[in-house]
Amino acid sequence: MDEAAGLPQAPPLNILPPTPAGLESLYSLCRKIYPDQVNPLQVTALLKYWLGGPDPLDYISMYANPGIPHENIPPHWHYISFGLSDLHGDGRVHDISAADAISGFGFELTFRLKREPGETAPPTWPATLMQSLAKYVFQSGNNLCSGDHVSWHCALDNSESRIQHMLMTTDLQLKSAQTPFGSVDFVQIVGICADELRAAQQWNGAGILEMISRSPQAGGVWHITDMRRGESIFELEPNAHEEVERGFELEGSNLSGVSARCSWADQDFSKSGLMKEKRDDGNNISEEENEQMKSTFQKSIYSNNNDRLASTSSYKNDDGKENSTMLESTELLHVKKLEGVHLVFNLEAGSLLPLAIRIHDNICYYFRGRVKHGRHFTFKSILGETAITLVASSVTGTLVDGDNPYVAQGSWLQVLITDDLAQDMAVTFQILATPEVLSLPKTFSWPEKRLSITVVADKL
């Protein structure tokens, strides 16, 4: 009898651990689209994020897409991220969720880069770009959705290209997937020029994406980024400006908030008339309260109801009945009524103040803002938990009213913009339409309202 036969056998050394279930679900979808590329080139985080590594995305796969030339869809490289959704389902990165919820952040990033003639391997710089966006999502907790814009102010590939900003859209091939740990949408990065970014900010991202889809030179139906594109849609299409103007006139702007460099300070008006400031750095609230504030802030930004600001202690339903279902989260935060406030914005954020307020139609057609349309607009600090929301008098479910126009909830400040103040701001902020002529810092003051706003340079 062979004595070795009774001994336990060691597993072969070449057996790899099984692919995590969430990751396998996404791989399976990719194999359906690329059946001949089962092992694509892949950028891998050497030290995983959940082990203390710097890069949140575990993997970024790079596929060669042949396009559909007869439909003006050129060959291109297709980049797909893995890590914003829950790949493992064991809590190592994302909170464990049910299969009928969203997986992790609920999305993965993709990017389509036009393939240059003779190019045999995909450039790897898009992977670095995707990791940077993923870091923003992990650090801020803010999702990226179709129609969102990201101002970058630098060529995406660090070249001299005019493609220096991004819009987000739905990846038309991947769309969405269902995994054991929830649903995943595929959000595609689209490289755009500066004037396309401004139009998206002042009107809406969906409208600009639609215009890009009709122009093969600008990206076409699949929104393929061409880093060598030298002309914007406004230079490629003679009627583009008129189309955007009509959109502004009919719809106004659907932008309800931006990430920015911003801060606010409590202005204490003493009897001597001197103004004292107490800056809010967000450090006076607990971590639990910060999380509550972030949650309620997210609800206010992404609420589709334009005339109601979510996250209030009490609001009226459409039938006029009082509803206090959100009282719990509000009571956990410090609510403070302020005598006066001083707001500070960087130049890029400040240039959106006319949009937030609305310059009158006969002054400048394209600034049809949120506040004058009975809506709200929020600036969320990229440096911390601070947020500033400007609200019109007609917005319900807010903390502010005519007697208390400035109210802070933790480090989230709500500012009431009355009709007369909005009219005054509309004229005052005309200079922000041409920021290159501004001498910074520039302070705008309304002493009777106990309000001042300072615009500072983007690079401090």
TAHU-V526096 format. One record per run of one state. SS is the DSSP state (H for helix, E for strand, C for the rest). FROM is the first residue (numbers start at 1). LEN is the number of residues. If there is no record, write none. Layout:
SS;FROM;LEN
SS;FROM;LEN
This chain:
C;1;2
H;3;4
C;7;14
H;21;13
C;34;7
E;41;4
C;45;4
H;49;3
C;52;7
E;59;7
C;66;2
E;68;1
H;69;3
C;72;1
E;73;1
C;74;2
E;76;7
C;83;19
E;102;13
C;115;10
H;125;16
C;141;8
E;149;3
C;152;13
E;165;6
C;171;5
E;176;4
C;180;2
E;182;11
C;193;1
H;194;9
C;203;2
H;205;9
C;214;11
E;225;1
C;226;7
H;233;4
C;237;3
H;240;12
C;252;5
E;257;4
C;261;1
E;262;8
C;270;5
E;275;5
C;280;7
H;287;16
C;303;5
E;308;1
C;309;6
E;315;2
C;317;5
E;322;2
C;324;3
H;327;5
C;332;3
E;335;3
C;338;2
E;340;7
H;347;4
C;351;2
H;353;5
C;358;13
H;371;3
C;374;2
E;376;6
C;382;5
E;387;6
C;393;3
E;396;1
C;397;9
E;406;4
C;410;2
E;412;6
C;418;1
H;419;19
C;438;4
E;442;5
H;447;3
C;450;1
E;451;6
C;457;4
